[in-house]
Amino acid sequence: MRHFITITLLVLSSFAFSNEELLIENPDQVAQLSNVQANLDVVSTAVMACIESGNGHSDCLCQNQKAIIQFNTSVETLFQKHPELKKHDLVRFMSTDGEWVTQSLQGISQQAGAGQPSCS
């Protein structure tokens, strides 16, 4: 009986995990998601490099305002072209370089929703 419960829990947990991610195979959606990911990578890399060089977080956001605007625009474009994706959180797709990418669309949406940094 103990083994049955353990096996049942493992099967159910595997099922729950498999239902959490939406596999994206539509080429246009993959292209849009790849663009969002590329823009996110640019912002993350630039801001982290700036912070590591000793600048403050706000200053680094202002120095990378163009990249942040580009990221925000790519997220907005994604949801304009594919509003059906708004109801999903985790999506998974294969990027053009053959790597599997998992994105939290809710997390990305919140990041883009934070807007642009207020710089003087």
C-alpha positions in Angstrom: 0.0 0.0 0.0 2.8 2.4 0.9 4.4 1.8 -2.6 1.1 2.4 -4.3 0.7 5.8 -2.6 4.3 6.7 -3.5 3.9 5.7 -7.1 0.6 7.5 -7.3 2.1 10.7 -6.0 5.0 10.5 -8.4 2.6 9.9 -11.4 0.4 12.8 -10.3 3.3 15.2 -9.7 4.7 14.3 -13.1 1.3 15.0 -14.7 1.0 18.3 -12.9 4.5 19.4 -14.1 3.7 18.5 -17.7 0.6 20.6 -17.7 2.3 23.7 -16.3 4.2 24.5 -19.5 2.7 25.3 -22.9 4.8 24.0 -25.7 5.0 26.7 -28.5 5.7 25.4 -32.0 4.0 28.1 -34.1 6.9 29.8 -36.0 5.6 33.3 -35.5 5.1 32.8 -31.8 8.5 31.3 -31.5 10.0 34.3 -33.3 8.2 36.7 -31.1 9.2 34.8 -27.9 12.8 34.6 -29.1 12.8 38.4 -29.7 11.5 39.0 -26.2 14.2 36.7 -24.8 17.0 38.4 -26.8 15.9 41.8 -25.6 15.6 40.5 -22.0 19.2 39.1 -22.3 20.5 42.5 -23.5 18.9 44.4 -20.6 20.0 41.8 -18.0 23.6 41.7 -19.2 23.9 45.5 -19.6 22.4 46.3 -16.2 24.3 43.6 -14.3 27.6 44.8 -15.9 26.8 48.4 -15.0 26.0 47.4 -11.3 29.2 45.2 -11.1 31.2 48.2 -12.2 30.0 50.1 -9.1 27.1 52.1 -10.3 23.7 52.2 -8.5 20.7 50.3 -9.8 18.8 53.4 -10.8 21.7 54.8 -12.6 22.2 51.6 -14.5 18.5 51.5 -15.5 18.8 55.0 -16.8 22.0 54.2 -18.7 20.2 51.3 -20.4 16.9 53.1 -21.0 16.9 52.3 -24.8 17.3 48.6 -24.2 14.6 48.6 -21.6 12.2 50.4 -24.0 13.1 47.9 -26.7 12.3 45.0 -24.3 9.0 46.6 -23.2 8.0 47.1 -26.8 8.8 43.5 -27.7 6.6 42.3 -24.9 3.8 44.6 -25.9 4.1 43.4 -29.5 4.1 39.7 -28.4 0.8 40.1 -26.6 -0.8 42.3 -29.3 0.0 39.7 -32.0 -0.8 36.7 -29.7 -3.3 37.7 -27.0 -4.1 34.0 -26.4 -0.7 33.7 -24.7 -1.8 36.1 -21.9 -3.7 33.3 -20.2 -0.5 31.1 -19.9 2.4 31.5 -17.5 5.2 29.1 -18.5 5.9 28.5 -22.1 8.6 26.4 -23.7 10.0 26.6 -27.2 13.1 25.8 -29.2 15.1 28.8 -30.1 16.6 29.3 -33.5 20.0 28.1 -32.2 18.4 24.8 -31.1 18.3 25.5 -27.4 15.1 24.9 -25.3 13.9 28.0 -23.6 11.3 28.2 -20.8 9.8 31.6 -20.1 7.4 32.9 -17.5 5.1 35.1 -19.5 3.6 36.5 -16.3 7.1 37.4 -15.0 8.0 39.0 -18.3 4.7 40.9 -18.4 5.3 42.2 -14.9 8.9 43.3 -15.8 7.6 45.2 -18.9 4.7 46.6 -16.8 7.2 48.2 -14.5 7.6 50.7 -17.3 10.6 52.9 -18.0 13.0 54.2 -15.4 12.4 57.8 -14.4 15.6 59.5 -15.4 16.4 63.2 -15.3 
